């Protein structure tokens, strides 16, 4: 377990993207007066995750996965959970005195309907790997790891796989592969893998202290993205598994430790020192495509003996 401060993936990515904006939002607690596509997409994604968790928990608790009438009842209950999540988000917007941009008013009104539709589409087209017998945990919150919330953990032949749900109202099929590729070295996913592995090891240590030896036979080496696109209706959810690069995980841990130290220092006003090697943001894609320096970090792990494969070094002449 990390001995220093740990922040959630969402908050950490906000800090990396813009420290001043992070400070205003997470430390000073300011919020934009108007909200738009980004916030509504967040509401919808959270609502879907809540509904999917309710569905999985219902299957696990009641063993209903082969009883169609009972499954329909469960599905309606799960959709109701998603709708309730949207309602809660909307009530929070009202309490804060925020407003929706006029061009997003229709999307605002359709949030409940779309959240329910996503839950129905997911449940009726759920990957075979998500059978209740394979599910280790659903909507698992880890307070000691930045209160991160893992949508799903499934058991596979290679050990536990951490699953994160990604949703979109629509996505042109030709961009789907690129969208999935962008998640293959995502800060959030490496945080989840690190957190769940650390969580398992901490549980084993506690059991050992009470005379119950335990070991994590299968280290967490994989995560998967479940991409659900609402439109067109015919497009099925896509499960995209990814093998974690252990060297990239080391870079992530070093980077996270530095970023969290800086965040804690700014939040508390305490002095802090950083290592001479800068952290990596794990932002390997932009609107122009893959970043120039992505391979240097993701593929070559900043090893100067390998960088010459794709990069040239400027030689500075002595003055």
ABEGO torsion letter per residue (X at the ends): XBABBBBBAAAAAAAAABAAAAAAAAAAGBBBABBBAAAAAAAAAAAAAAAAAAAAAAAAAAGAAABAAAAAAAAAAAAAAAAAAAAAAAAAAAAAGBBBBAAAAAAAAAAAAAAAAAAAAAAAABBAAABAAABABBGBBBAAAGGBBBABBBBBAAEBBBBBBBBBABBBAAAAAAAAAAAAABAAAAAAAAAAAAAAAAAAAAAAAAGBBBBBABBBABBBBBBBBAOBAABBBBBBBBBBBAAAAAAAAAAAAAAAAAAAAAAAGBBBBBBABBBBAGBABBAAEBBAAAAAAAAAGGBAAAAAAABBBBBBBBX
